[in-house]
């Protein structure tokens, strides 16, 4: 499909609905085409890019964004993101270099600090925004949104994590049908647990830590699934909660699991419904 090239970007009048970011099933890359915004020396992609919010300048005062703040515009105009605490969604249309914001909808969770989120929400709803794309020295695309009063929002492209070679840090575990009723619910790892997995494409293996002990096994990736071989582990004994978490994670091995990558998050689901969620380490 031919990529449309524009000299400027507008998101048009936004009719906002809360829309989830589409997950990639069995894929290592974000998919879909892109729309571009002009720069002085070329163009930069805007749609299909996960934009991390870097900072916000209002009345000459710059505020650094929390790590959780991001924005993504899909090719079909669906917008998803996080304001720092709450998620939000939108429907965007491109029409010149102006951005007009209509009704703004988001979740309504209270967090410890809401200052940046409230200011960012106000800036995004300012009525008219212009967008300019640039490219950093590290070849990461950058985007600047400017309000009608001169306030600016700076964003930087965050690359999606690859399946292979990424250190996938385990964040939550959920036992499947073989687990007892107390362990069946998804829960975070206990304090002190060290659990991660790294897939090696050339060797066809997975290695890492299972919460307490080192673990390694054969691993074959095919059609959105990973077939894990029998695990080899060290024999260290740890606190009971760590060993229980390790037992749940090791239940993923010696079988096949489906995987889904959503930018820098991955979910593994075994045949009996056990789940493992992980994030890409920096």
DOMARRO-254644 format. One record per residue (C-alpha): residue number from 0; residue in three letters; chain; x, y, z. Coordinates in steps of 0.02 Angstrom, whole numbers. Example, Ala and Ser with C-alpha at 12.3 -4.5 7.8 and 13.67 -1.06 7.14 Angstrom:
! residues 2
<r seq="0" type="ALA" mol="A" x="615" y="-225" z="390"/>
<r seq="1" type="SER" mol="A" x="684" y="-53" z="357"/>
This chain:
! residues 282
<r seq="0" type="UNK" mol="A" x="0" y="0" z="0"/>
<r seq="1" type="UNK" mol="A" x="68" y="169" z="-48"/>
<r seq="2" type="UNK" mol="A" x="117" y="280" z="99"/>
<r seq="3" type="UNK" mol="A" x="39" y="453" z="93"/>
<r seq="4" type="UNK" mol="A" x="163" y="596" z="109"/>
<r seq="5" type="UNK" mol="A" x="107" y="762" z="178"/>
<r seq="6" type="UNK" mol="A" x="196" y="926" z="210"/>
<r seq="7" type="UNK" mol="A" x="102" y="950" z="374"/>
<r seq="8" type="UNK" mol="A" x="-10" y="856" z="493"/>
<r seq="9" type="UNK" mol="A" x="-181" y="886" z="567"/>
<r seq="10" type="UNK" mol="A" x="-284" y="770" z="673"/>
<r seq="11" type="UNK" mol="A" x="-445" y="861" z="628"/>
<r seq="12" type="UNK" mol="A" x="-597" y="861" z="741"/>
<r seq="13" type="UNK" mol="A" x="-580" y="719" z="864"/>
<r seq="14" type="UNK" mol="A" x="-733" y="619" z="914"/>
<r seq="15" type="UNK" mol="A" x="-656" y="530" z="1060"/>
<r seq="16" type="UNK" mol="A" x="-694" y="356" z="1120"/>
<r seq="17" type="UNK" mol="A" x="-588" y="248" z="1231"/>
<r seq="18" type="UNK" mol="A" x="-503" y="128" z="1111"/>
<r seq="19" type="UNK" mol="A" x="-375" y="-5" z="1158"/>
<r seq="20" type="UNK" mol="A" x="-207" y="-17" z="1074"/>
<r seq="21" type="UNK" mol="A" x="-213" y="-166" z="955"/>
<r seq="22" type="UNK" mol="A" x="-98" y="-307" z="1005"/>
<r seq="23" type="UNK" mol="A" x="12" y="-399" z="882"/>
<r seq="24" type="UNK" mol="A" x="-19" y="-586" z="890"/>
<r seq="25" type="UNK" mol="A" x="134" y="-685" z="845"/>
<r seq="26" type="UNK" mol="A" x="220" y="-532" z="776"/>
<r seq="27" type="UNK" mol="A" x="381" y="-443" z="821"/>
<r seq="28" type="UNK" mol="A" x="333" y="-276" z="740"/>
<r seq="29" type="UNK" mol="A" x="193" y="-150" z="742"/>
<r seq="30" type="UNK" mol="A" x="95" y="-167" z="581"/>
<r seq="31" type="UNK" mol="A" x="-2" y="-49" z="468"/>
<r seq="32" type="UNK" mol="A" x="44" y="95" z="355"/>
<r seq="33" type="UNK" mol="A" x="94" y="269" z="407"/>
<r seq="34" type="UNK" mol="A" x="53" y="450" z="378"/>
<r seq="35" type="UNK" mol="A" x="188" y="580" z="384"/>
<r seq="36" type="UNK" mol="A" x="219" y="755" z="444"/>
<r seq="37" type="UNK" mol="A" x="337" y="872" z="354"/>
<r seq="38" type="UNK" mol="A" x="506" y="930" z="417"/>
<r seq="39" type="UNK" mol="A" x="629" y="1051" z="345"/>
<r seq="40" type="UNK" mol="A" x="728" y="911" z="264"/>
<r seq="41" type="UNK" mol="A" x="601" y="774" z="234"/>
<r seq="42" type="UNK" mol="A" x="460" y="683" z="320"/>
<r seq="43" type="UNK" mol="A" x="432" y="584" z="480"/>
<r seq="44" type="UNK" mol="A" x="303" y="449" z="513"/>
<r seq="45" type="UNK" mol="A" x="161" y="497" z="629"/>
<r seq="46" type="UNK" mol="A" x="33" y="356" z="620"/>
<r seq="47" type="UNK" mol="A" x="81" y="182" z="674"/>
<r seq="48" type="UNK" mol="A" x="212" y="252" z="792"/>
<r seq="49" type="UNK" mol="A" x="214" y="233" z="981"/>
<r seq="50" type="UNK" mol="A" x="257" y="408" z="1041"/>
<r seq="51" type="UNK" mol="A" x="327" y="429" z="1216"/>
<r seq="52" type="UNK" mol="A" x="285" y="599" z="1290"/>
<r seq="53" type="UNK" mol="A" x="451" y="680" z="1339"/>
<r seq="54" type="UNK" mol="A" x="399" y="845" z="1413"/>
<r seq="55" type="UNK" mol="A" x="270" y="983" z="1412"/>
<r seq="56" type="UNK" mol="A" x="307" y="1170" z="1412"/>
<r seq="57" type="UNK" mol="A" x="168" y="1285" z="1472"/>
<r seq="58" type="UNK" mol="A" x="194" y="1474" z="1494"/>
<r seq="59" type="UNK" mol="A" x="380" y="1446" z="1472"/>
<r seq="60" type="UNK" mol="A" x="391" y="1316" z="1611"/>
<r seq="61" type="UNK" mol="A" x="447" y="1142" z="1558"/>
<r seq="62" type="UNK" mol="A" x="385" y="988" z="1650"/>
<r seq="63" type="UNK" mol="A" x="458" y="815" z="1620"/>
<r seq="64" type="UNK" mol="A" x="328" y="683" z="1580"/>
<r seq="65" type="UNK" mol="A" x="308" y="525" z="1684"/>
<r seq="66" type="UNK" mol="A" x="372" y="368" z="1599"/>
<r seq="67" type="UNK" mol="A" x="194" y="304" z="1577"/>
<r seq="68" type="UNK" mol="A" x="138" y="447" z="1462"/>
<r seq="69" type="UNK" mol="A" x="122" y="399" z="1279"/>
<r seq="70" type="UNK" mol="A" x="18" y="422" z="1122"/>
<r seq="71" type="UNK" mol="A" x="-15" y="317" z="967"/>
<r seq="72" type="UNK" mol="A" x="-116" y="358" z="811"/>
<r seq="73" type="UNK" mol="A" x="-165" y="210" z="703"/>
<r seq="74" type="UNK" mol="A" x="-180" y="227" z="514"/>
<r seq="75" type="UNK" mol="A" x="-369" y="213" z="527"/>
<r seq="76" type="UNK" mol="A" x="-374" y="363" z="644"/>
<r seq="77" type="UNK" mol="A" x="-395" y="271" z="807"/>
<r seq="78" type="UNK" mol="A" x="-295" y="353" z="946"/>
<r seq="79" type="UNK" mol="A" x="-242" y="273" z="1109"/>
<r seq="80" type="UNK" mol="A" x="-126" y="328" z="1246"/>
<r seq="81" type="UNK" mol="A" x="-93" y="368" z="1426"/>
<r seq="82" type="UNK" mol="A" x="-91" y="540" z="1507"/>
<r seq="83" type="UNK" mol="A" x="27" y="486" z="1645"/>
<r seq="84" type="UNK" mol="A" x="-101" y="396" z="1752"/>
<r seq="85" type="UNK" mol="A" x="-261" y="374" z="1652"/>
<r seq="86" type="UNK" mol="A" x="-282" y="299" z="1479"/>
<r seq="87" type="UNK" mol="A" x="-374" y="393" z="1343"/>
<r seq="88" type="UNK" mol="A" x="-438" y="363" z="1167"/>
<r seq="89" type="UNK" mol="A" x="-483" y="463" z="1013"/>
<r seq="90" type="UNK" mol="A" x="-534" y="461" z="831"/>
<r seq="91" type="UNK" mol="A" x="-419" y="567" z="724"/>
<r seq="92" type="UNK" mol="A" x="-435" y="635" z="546"/>
<r seq="93" type="UNK" mol="A" x="-299" y="722" z="446"/>
<r seq="94" type="UNK" mol="A" x="-342" y="892" z="370"/>
<r seq="95" type="UNK" mol="A" x="-199" y="1014" z="342"/>
<r seq="96" type="UNK" mol="A" x="-85" y="1070" z="482"/>
<r seq="97" type="UNK" mol="A" x="-214" y="1110" z="616"/>
<r seq="98" type="UNK" mol="A" x="-270" y="997" z="756"/>
<r seq="99" type="UNK" mol="A" x="-443" y="1031" z="828"/>
<r seq="100" type="UNK" mol="A" x="-493" y="933" z="982"/>
<r seq="101" type="UNK" mol="A" x="-674" y="892" z="1019"/>
<r seq="102" type="UNK" mol="A" x="-745" y="793" z="1166"/>
<r seq="103" type="UNK" mol="A" x="-606" y="711" z="1268"/>
<r seq="104" type="UNK" mol="A" x="-638" y="546" z="1356"/>
<r seq="105" type="UNK" mol="A" x="-522" y="452" z="1473"/>
<r seq="106" type="UNK" mol="A" x="-525" y="333" z="1619"/>
<r seq="107" type="UNK" mol="A" x="-554" y="407" z="1790"/>
<r seq="108" type="UNK" mol="A" x="-423" y="333" z="1905"/>
<r seq="109" type="UNK" mol="A" x="-352" y="440" z="2046"/>
<r seq="110" type="UNK" mol="A" x="-163" y="438" z="2063"/>
<r seq="111" type="UNK" mol="A" x="-41" y="512" z="2188"/>
<r seq="112" type="UNK" mol="A" x="9" y="654" z="2072"/>
<r seq="113" type="UNK" mol="A" x="-110" y="719" z="1941"/>
<r seq="114" type="UNK" mol="A" x="-26" y="886" z="1901"/>
<r seq="115" type="UNK" mol="A" x="59" y="836" z="1739"/>
<r seq="116" type="UNK" mol="A" x="-91" y="737" z="1679"/>
<r seq="117" type="UNK" mol="A" x="-210" y="882" z="1706"/>
<r seq="118" type="UNK" mol="A" x="-94" y="1002" z="1614"/>
<r seq="119" type="UNK" mol="A" x="-67" y="881" z="1470"/>
<r seq="120" type="UNK" mol="A" x="-255" y="854" z="1453"/>
<r seq="121" type="UNK" mol="A" x="-283" y="1041" z="1445"/>
<r seq="122" type="UNK" mol="A" x="-148" y="1061" z="1312"/>
<r seq="123" type="UNK" mol="A" x="-219" y="922" z="1204"/>
<r seq="124" type="UNK" mol="A" x="-390" y="1003" z="1216"/>
<r seq="125" type="UNK" mol="A" x="-327" y="1179" z="1179"/>
<r seq="126" type="UNK" mol="A" x="-426" y="1188" z="1017"/>
<r seq="127" type="UNK" mol="A" x="-290" y="1206" z="885"/>
<r seq="128" type="UNK" mol="A" x="-126" y="1112" z="880"/>
<r seq="129" type="UNK" mol="A" x="7" y="1107" z="745"/>
<r seq="130" type="UNK" mol="A" x="127" y="962" z="722"/>
<r seq="131" type="UNK" mol="A" x="308" y="961" z="663"/>
<r seq="132" type="UNK" mol="A" x="416" y="807" z="641"/>
<r seq="133" type="UNK" mol="A" x="604" y="796" z="661"/>
<r seq="134" type="UNK" mol="A" x="733" y="659" z="680"/>
<r seq="135" type="UNK" mol="A" x="855" y="645" z="825"/>
<r seq="136" type="UNK" mol="A" x="1039" y="604" z="815"/>
<r seq="137" type="UNK" mol="A" x="995" y="425" z="866"/>
<r seq="138" type="UNK" mol="A" x="879" y="406" z="714"/>
<r seq="139" type="UNK" mol="A" x="724" y="409" z="823"/>
<r seq="140" type="UNK" mol="A" x="582" y="512" z="754"/>
<r seq="141" type="UNK" mol="A" x="524" y="658" z="859"/>
<r seq="142" type="UNK" mol="A" x="361" y="755" z="856"/>
<r seq="143" type="UNK" mol="A" x="317" y="926" z="925"/>
<r seq="144" type="UNK" mol="A" x="136" y="978" z="953"/>
<r seq="145" type="UNK" mol="A" x="109" y="1165" z="979"/>
<r seq="146" type="UNK" mol="A" x="-48" y="1243" z="1050"/>
<r seq="147" type="UNK" mol="A" x="-124" y="1407" z="990"/>
<r seq="148" type="UNK" mol="A" x="-49" y="1494" z="1142"/>
<r seq="149" type="UNK" mol="A" x="127" y="1429" z="1105"/>
<r seq="150" type="UNK" mol="A" x="135" y="1288" z="1231"/>
<r seq="151" type="UNK" mol="A" x="225" y="1134" z="1166"/>
<r seq="152" type="UNK" mol="A" x="219" y="945" z="1189"/>
<r seq="153" type="UNK" mol="A" x="376" y="851" z="1138"/>
<r seq="154" type="UNK" mol="A" x="366" y="666" z="1094"/>
<r seq="155" type="UNK" mol="A" x="494" y="536" z="1040"/>
<r seq="156" type="UNK" mol="A" x="467" y="374" z="946"/>
<r seq="157" type="UNK" mol="A" x="489" y="220" z="1052"/>
<r seq="158" type="UNK" mol="A" x="534" y="66" z="951"/>
<r seq="159" type="UNK" mol="A" x="435" y="-94" z="977"/>
<r seq="160" type="UNK" mol="A" x="529" y="-235" z="1063"/>
<r seq="161" type="UNK" mol="A" x="585" y="-384" z="960"/>
<r seq="162" type="UNK" mol="A" x="537" y="-559" z="1014"/>
<r seq="163" type="UNK" mol="A" x="716" y="-622" z="1000"/>
<r seq="164" type="UNK" mol="A" x="860" y="-549" z="1100"/>
<r seq="165" type="UNK" mol="A" x="750" y="-446" z="1215"/>
<r seq="166" type="UNK" mol="A" x="759" y="-472" z="1402"/>
<r seq="167" type="UNK" mol="A" x="576" y="-502" z="1443"/>
<r seq="168" type="UNK" mol="A" x="554" y="-464" z="1628"/>
<r seq="169" type="UNK" mol="A" x="410" y="-563" z="1703"/>
<r seq="170" type="UNK" mol="A" x="281" y="-452" z="1789"/>
<r seq="171" type="UNK" mol="A" x="130" y="-563" z="1824"/>
<r seq="172" type="UNK" mol="A" x="88" y="-748" z="1830"/>
<r seq="173" type="UNK" mol="A" x="-77" y="-840" z="1821"/>
<r seq="174" type="UNK" mol="A" x="-98" y="-1027" z="1847"/>
<r seq="175" type="UNK" mol="A" x="-203" y="-1126" z="1725"/>
<r seq="176" type="UNK" mol="A" x="-330" y="-1265" z="1750"/>
<r seq="177" type="UNK" mol="A" x="-202" y="-1372" z="1841"/>
<r seq="178" type="UNK" mol="A" x="-175" y="-1239" z="1974"/>
<r seq="179" type="UNK" mol="A" x="-273" y="-1235" z="2137"/>
<r seq="180" type="UNK" mol="A" x="-408" y="-1104" z="2169"/>
<r seq="181" type="UNK" mol="A" x="-290" y="-992" z="2268"/>
<r seq="182" type="UNK" mol="A" x="-160" y="-981" z="2131"/>
<r seq="183" type="UNK" mol="A" x="-276" y="-972" z="1981"/>
<r seq="184" type="UNK" mol="A" x="-292" y="-782" z="1989"/>
<r seq="185" type="UNK" mol="A" x="-163" y="-675" z="1900"/>
<r seq="186" type="UNK" mol="A" x="-44" y="-598" z="2025"/>
<r seq="187" type="UNK" mol="A" x="117" y="-498" z="2023"/>
<r seq="188" type="UNK" mol="A" x="281" y="-580" z="2065"/>
<r seq="189" type="UNK" mol="A" x="325" y="-582" z="2251"/>
<r seq="190" type="UNK" mol="A" x="452" y="-459" z="2317"/>
<r seq="191" type="UNK" mol="A" x="630" y="-513" z="2281"/>
<r seq="192" type="UNK" mol="A" x="585" y="-623" z="2133"/>
<r seq="193" type="UNK" mol="A" x="705" y="-616" z="1985"/>
<r seq="194" type="UNK" mol="A" x="617" y="-685" z="1832"/>
<r seq="195" type="UNK" mol="A" x="652" y="-651" z="1649"/>
<r seq="196" type="UNK" mol="A" x="668" y="-743" z="1483"/>
<r seq="197" type="UNK" mol="A" x="778" y="-713" z="1330"/>
<r seq="198" type="UNK" mol="A" x="746" y="-803" z="1166"/>
<r seq="199" type="UNK" mol="A" x="895" y="-842" z="1054"/>
<r seq="200" type="UNK" mol="A" x="841" y="-865" z="872"/>
<r seq="201" type="UNK" mol="A" x="1005" y="-938" z="810"/>
<r seq="202" type="UNK" mol="A" x="1020" y="-1068" z="948"/>
<r seq="203" type="UNK" mol="A" x="834" y="-1103" z="959"/>
<r seq="204" type="UNK" mol="A" x="838" y="-1085" z="1148"/>
<r seq="205" type="UNK" mol="A" x="766" y="-984" z="1292"/>
<r seq="206" type="UNK" mol="A" x="863" y="-940" z="1448"/>
<r seq="207" type="UNK" mol="A" x="841" y="-831" z="1601"/>
<r seq="208" type="UNK" mol="A" x="785" y="-843" z="1781"/>
<r seq="209" type="UNK" mol="A" x="624" y="-920" z="1846"/>
<r seq="210" type="UNK" mol="A" x="610" y="-817" z="2006"/>
<r seq="211" type="UNK" mol="A" x="747" y="-901" z="2105"/>
<r seq="212" type="UNK" mol="A" x="845" y="-1019" z="1992"/>
<r seq="213" type="UNK" mol="A" x="923" y="-1003" z="1821"/>
<r seq="214" type="UNK" mol="A" x="825" y="-1090" z="1683"/>
<r seq="215" type="UNK" mol="A" x="859" y="-1141" z="1503"/>
<r seq="216" type="UNK" mol="A" x="771" y="-1246" z="1372"/>
<r seq="217" type="UNK" mol="A" x="747" y="-1271" z="1187"/>
<r seq="218" type="UNK" mol="A" x="620" y="-1152" z="1110"/>
<r seq="219" type="UNK" mol="A" x="540" y="-1160" z="938"/>
<r seq="220" type="UNK" mol="A" x="438" y="-1013" z="872"/>
<r seq="221" type="UNK" mol="A" x="306" y="-1044" z="739"/>
<r seq="222" type="UNK" mol="A" x="139" y="-966" z="689"/>
<r seq="223" type="UNK" mol="A" x="114" y="-862" z="846"/>
<r seq="224" type="UNK" mol="A" x="167" y="-999" z="965"/>
<r seq="225" type="UNK" mol="A" x="323" y="-1047" z="1061"/>
<r seq="226" type="UNK" mol="A" x="356" y="-1230" z="1098"/>
<r seq="227" type="UNK" mol="A" x="462" y="-1241" z="1255"/>
<r seq="228" type="UNK" mol="A" x="567" y="-1395" z="1291"/>
<r seq="229" type="UNK" mol="A" x="598" y="-1474" z="1460"/>
<r seq="230" type="UNK" mol="A" x="680" y="-1345" z="1575"/>
<r seq="231" type="UNK" mol="A" x="853" y="-1364" z="1649"/>
<r seq="232" type="UNK" mol="A" x="873" y="-1267" z="1811"/>
<r seq="233" type="UNK" mol="A" x="996" y="-1238" z="1951"/>
<r seq="234" type="UNK" mol="A" x="951" y="-1310" z="2123"/>
<r seq="235" type="UNK" mol="A" x="950" y="-1158" z="2237"/>
<r seq="236" type="UNK" mol="A" x="817" y="-1151" z="2373"/>
<r seq="237" type="UNK" mol="A" x="732" y="-984" z="2405"/>
<r seq="238" type="UNK" mol="A" x="590" y="-912" z="2508"/>
<r seq="239" type="UNK" mol="A" x="427" y="-1008" z="2492"/>
<r seq="240" type="UNK" mol="A" x="337" y="-871" z="2393"/>
<r seq="241" type="UNK" mol="A" x="481" y="-864" z="2268"/>
<r seq="242" type="UNK" mol="A" x="479" y="-1051" z="2245"/>
<r seq="243" type="UNK" mol="A" x="291" y="-1050" z="2218"/>
<r seq="244" type="UNK" mol="A" x="308" y="-916" z="2084"/>
<r seq="245" type="UNK" mol="A" x="449" y="-1015" z="2004"/>
<r seq="246" type="UNK" mol="A" x="341" y="-1172" z="2001"/>
<r seq="247" type="UNK" mol="A" x="203" y="-1076" z="1910"/>
<r seq="248" type="UNK" mol="A" x="325" y="-1006" z="1781"/>
<r seq="249" type="UNK" mol="A" x="406" y="-1175" z="1751"/>
<r seq="250" type="UNK" mol="A" x="233" y="-1243" z="1713"/>
<r seq="251" type="UNK" mol="A" x="247" y="-1149" z="1549"/>
<r seq="252" type="UNK" mol="A" x="389" y="-1264" z="1494"/>
<r seq="253" type="UNK" mol="A" x="380" y="-1435" z="1413"/>
<r seq="254" type="UNK" mol="A" x="233" y="-1377" z="1307"/>
<r seq="255" type="UNK" mol="A" x="167" y="-1250" z="1183"/>
<r seq="256" type="UNK" mol="A" x="111" y="-1073" z="1223"/>
<r seq="257" type="UNK" mol="A" x="37" y="-936" z="1115"/>
<r seq="258" type="UNK" mol="A" x="120" y="-766" z="1124"/>
<r seq="259" type="UNK" mol="A" x="61" y="-589" z="1092"/>
<r seq="260" type="UNK" mol="A" x="173" y="-437" z="1084"/>
<r seq="261" type="UNK" mol="A" x="96" y="-266" z="1114"/>
<r seq="262" type="UNK" mol="A" x="237" y="-144" z="1080"/>
<r seq="263" type="UNK" mol="A" x="348" y="-178" z="1233"/>
<r seq="264" type="UNK" mol="A" x="236" y="-300" z="1325"/>
<r seq="265" type="UNK" mol="A" x="217" y="-486" z="1294"/>
<r seq="266" type="UNK" mol="A" x="89" y="-612" z="1355"/>
<r seq="267" type="UNK" mol="A" x="117" y="-801" z="1350"/>
<r seq="268" type="UNK" mol="A" x="-32" y="-918" z="1370"/>
<r seq="269" type="UNK" mol="A" x="-11" y="-1105" z="1389"/>
<r seq="270" type="UNK" mol="A" x="-133" y="-1237" z="1328"/>
<r seq="271" type="UNK" mol="A" x="-210" y="-1254" z="1502"/>
<r seq="272" type="UNK" mol="A" x="-236" y="-1066" z="1518"/>
<r seq="273" type="UNK" mol="A" x="-85" y="-1020" z="1624"/>
<r seq="274" type="UNK" mol="A" x="-27" y="-845" z="1583"/>
<r seq="275" type="UNK" mol="A" x="138" y="-753" z="1596"/>
<r seq="276" type="UNK" mol="A" x="151" y="-565" z="1565"/>
<r seq="277" type="UNK" mol="A" x="318" y="-481" z="1535"/>
<r seq="278" type="UNK" mol="A" x="389" y="-313" z="1484"/>
<r seq="279" type="UNK" mol="A" x="544" y="-274" z="1383"/>
<r seq="280" type="UNK" mol="A" x="686" y="-218" z="1495"/>
<r seq="281" type="UNK" mol="A" x="770" y="-53" z="1452"/>
